[in-house]
Amino acid sequence: MRDAGDKNPGGLVAHPSDAAQSAASDFVSLRFTGQAGEYFRIWIVNICLSIVTLGIYSAWAKVRRKRYFYGNTLLGDSAFEYLADPKAILKGRIVVVGGFAIYSLVGRINPLAGLAMALVFLGVLPWLIVRASRFNAVNSAHRNVRFDFRAGYGEMARLLTLPIVLVPLTLGLLYPYYAYRKRRFFLEHSTYGTTPFAFDASAGAYYLVYLKSALMFVVFLAGSVVTLGLGALPFYIWFAAYRDGALARLTWKSTRLGGLRFDCGWKTGGLFKLYLVNSLGVIFSAGLLSPWAAVRTARYQLKRISLRPGGEIGAFLAAAQEQVGAVGDEASDLLGFDFGL
């Protein structure tokens, strides 16, 4: 469930083009079937209508974008679905924009009142994140089975003390622990139908990834001192490719859904070439190749995420459909807002 390139998480077809899958036939890969030309038309219309309507259409633009990427992401022969109502997204954005406008106005008139409102916002933030996360989860589905996210506001508040309070106090030393806790929190409070996700990575593994990334960044920073402008771009792209690939492999390989395990084949070299070509294309086209870059990214990343069933994956998905049919669709108890968080 992702945004922006925006794709996250029947008869099943493995991709023989992936060397890892050809060596292990029990892996089932995600596929992305979108085309740059198709998405460009959606993208340019979304931009034009959002400008003409002073941003009001942006809620519909988000739904169109996510439906395109979800609908072109296949597990076997079944595509994912994005089911959100644009009007619900617009309501949430009006609430958020209105709240910030009131905060800005009050802060200029009375700084103390503005500070009080900021504290109130911090108190409400866990609730906003939980509701927005559940909205996005419940409006994501595969084979008519919805995802879900259920977490307590107190739990979310405790999680948020890490980036807001403890990470700054430790000069960033607790950031890897926060990244670990955040990933674990969101996965362990998520379900597919009635089947919960599980996460078995350790905080130490996250620290190791961030330590290697930090050392690499220092080396690249020193090298970029003598290489200015676009010449420094490959240094930063290689760093981003290493970090993203290492974190993705660690996260996906540590995730389970019932008897299913996940695998990830994002490689530093492959991501580097992807990011470099995308960056140059977007820069030299003044942004017009952004849809092309988004489609290339989705195709590369999704093709290299696969599932390793503990049993027959079709039976697992069918069982999930039956379980959800038995308990009913609980989406109606949602607040119905997406706050854009």
Secondary structure, DSSP 8 states (H G I E B T S, - for coil): --SSS----------TTSHHHHH-TT-EEEEE---HHHHHHHHHHHHHHHHHTTTTTHHHHHHHHHHHHHHTEEETTEEEEE---HHHHHHHHHHHHHHHHHHHHHHHH-HHHHHHHHHHHHHHHHHHHHHHHHHHHHTEEETTEEEEE---HHHHHHHHHIIIIIHHHTTTTTHHHHHHHHHHHHHHTEEETTEEEEE---HHHHHHHHHHHHHHHHHHHHHHTTS-GGGGHHHHHHHHHHHHHHHHHHHHHTEEETTEEEEE---HHHHHHHHHHHHHHHHHTTTTTHHHHHHHHHHHHHHTEEEE-SS-HHHHHHHHHHHHHHH---GGGS-------
